[in-house]
Amino acid sequence: MSRDVPVKPDYTNLDLPEPPADRPYVLLNMVMSADGKVVIDGTEAGIGSKTDQRLMRELRVNADVVLNGASTLRASGTSSRLGDPGLEQLRLDRGKDRYPIAAIWSRSGDLPLDRIFFKARDFEAVVYLSSAAPEERYQAVLAAGRPVHRLPAGTPDGSGELRGMLAHMRHELGARVLLCEGGPTTNAEFFAHGVVDEFFLTLGPVIVGGRATLTAVEGPKAFPKELVKRLELMSAVPNPATSEVYLRYRVAR
Ligand SMILES: NC(=O)c1ccc[n+]([C@@H]2O[C@H](COP(=O)([O-])OP(=O)(O)OC[C@H]3O[C@@H](n4cnc5c(N)ncnc54)[C@H](OP(=O)(O)O)[C@@H]3O)[C@@H](O)[C@H]2O)c1
């Protein structure tokens, strides 16, 4: 195989099952170094190639909502744009809006209101704010002009915000497919409460190192042996041109 020919899967038209009644079908997407890290100098920039970024946008073609945790918004900014008229047309041809709805969730309400997520008007966006956030922060975020939906905090198993957000997406936004684009704290909560259906992972050809460097899933505690999440490989595509591998897993139930 020539090293000059990029090889990639086509993620523009995933064959996905019906979503559950109480939430969208959840895809999670991350790019990770060969030593399991997901940031270099505090952001994901530099791990994945342009082909990886293309795949991220192809995944968005399938999504009704694209979610990031608030720390990712603060570190990198987020949007749900596709950056390619061809990909946008695919959505339009399928009767969807040009872009998925962008979403973030936050407990603190400490959000950078000057970022594209808040300023842009070419894509819709929604903020999910825990009811643990102070009222003045809620008011400040609301004044930025995006809809803000408050989430129940302090439920016994700690999943109130997550389940509240997913139910709102499914029932109020009509979302059938949610693409969660991290970061690791958000991923950990999704895995801990068993609401990830598929995990898309690009393995990048870099070693980052560092004991404290974030990995793809960073919850407060490791899962014990009986609760580790098991994955079934759906596809693995090596790309000799970029030295990346594009992995798609189904989460075993
Ligand atoms: N390699 C990759 O593919 C990739 C992808 C995405 C991000 N990243 C990197 O990951 C880093 C950020 O990841 P992270 O793990 O620190 O954070 P994160 O998952 O992006 O965001 C965590 C934040 O989400 C909010 N949140 C979490 N659980 C919540 C709940 N139950 N209810 C309401 N809000 C909740 C909280 O926001 P508040 O703090 O506002 O309360 C929390 O601090 C960045 O450096 C980014 O560049 C890498």
The ligand as a Gaussian input file, in Angstrom:
#p B3LYP/6-31G(d) Opt

LIG

0 1
 N       -8.201000      14.128000      22.678000
 C       -9.483000      14.371000      22.560000
 O      -10.161000      13.765000      21.720000
 C      -10.154000      15.390000      23.448000
 C      -11.510000      15.614000      23.291000
 C      -12.136000      16.547000      24.130000
 C      -11.398000      17.226000      25.085000
 N      -10.074000      16.991000      25.192000
 C       -9.290000      17.715000      26.207000
 O       -9.814000      17.370000      27.475000
 C       -9.624000      18.458000      28.373000
 C      -10.910000      18.725000      29.120000
 O      -11.382000      17.527000      29.667000
 P      -11.886000      17.437000      31.167000
 O      -11.993000      16.006000      31.481000
 O      -11.025000      18.290000      32.012000
 O      -13.308000      18.119000      31.144000
 P      -14.649000      17.993000      30.252000
 O      -15.183000      16.607000      30.299000
 O      -14.445000      18.648000      28.948000
 O      -15.603000      18.949000      31.098000
 C      -15.835000      18.651000      32.458000
 C      -16.830000      19.643000      32.948000
 O      -18.137000      19.308000      32.465000
 C      -19.081000      19.727000      33.413000
 N      -19.768000      18.560000      33.968000
 C      -19.274000      17.327000      34.254000
 N      -20.206000      16.559000      34.811000
 C      -21.319000      17.316000      34.898000
 C      -22.628000      17.102000      35.411000
 N      -22.976000      15.930000      35.954000
 N      -23.518000      18.100000      35.331000
 C      -23.200000      19.291000      34.781000
 N      -21.972000      19.568000      34.298000
 C      -21.053000      18.581000      34.358000
 C      -18.318000      20.417000      34.545000
 O      -18.220000      21.778000      34.152000
 P      -17.870000      22.983000      35.172000
 O      -16.414000      22.831000      35.467000
 O      -18.198000      24.225000      34.426000
 O      -18.724000      22.764000      36.374000
 C      -16.977000      19.702000      34.448000
 O      -15.908000      20.367000      35.063000
 C       -9.191000      19.644000      27.545000
 O       -7.808000      19.823000      27.753000
 C       -9.467000      19.215000      26.122000
 O       -8.555000      19.790000      25.223000
 C       -9.431000      16.071000      24.414000

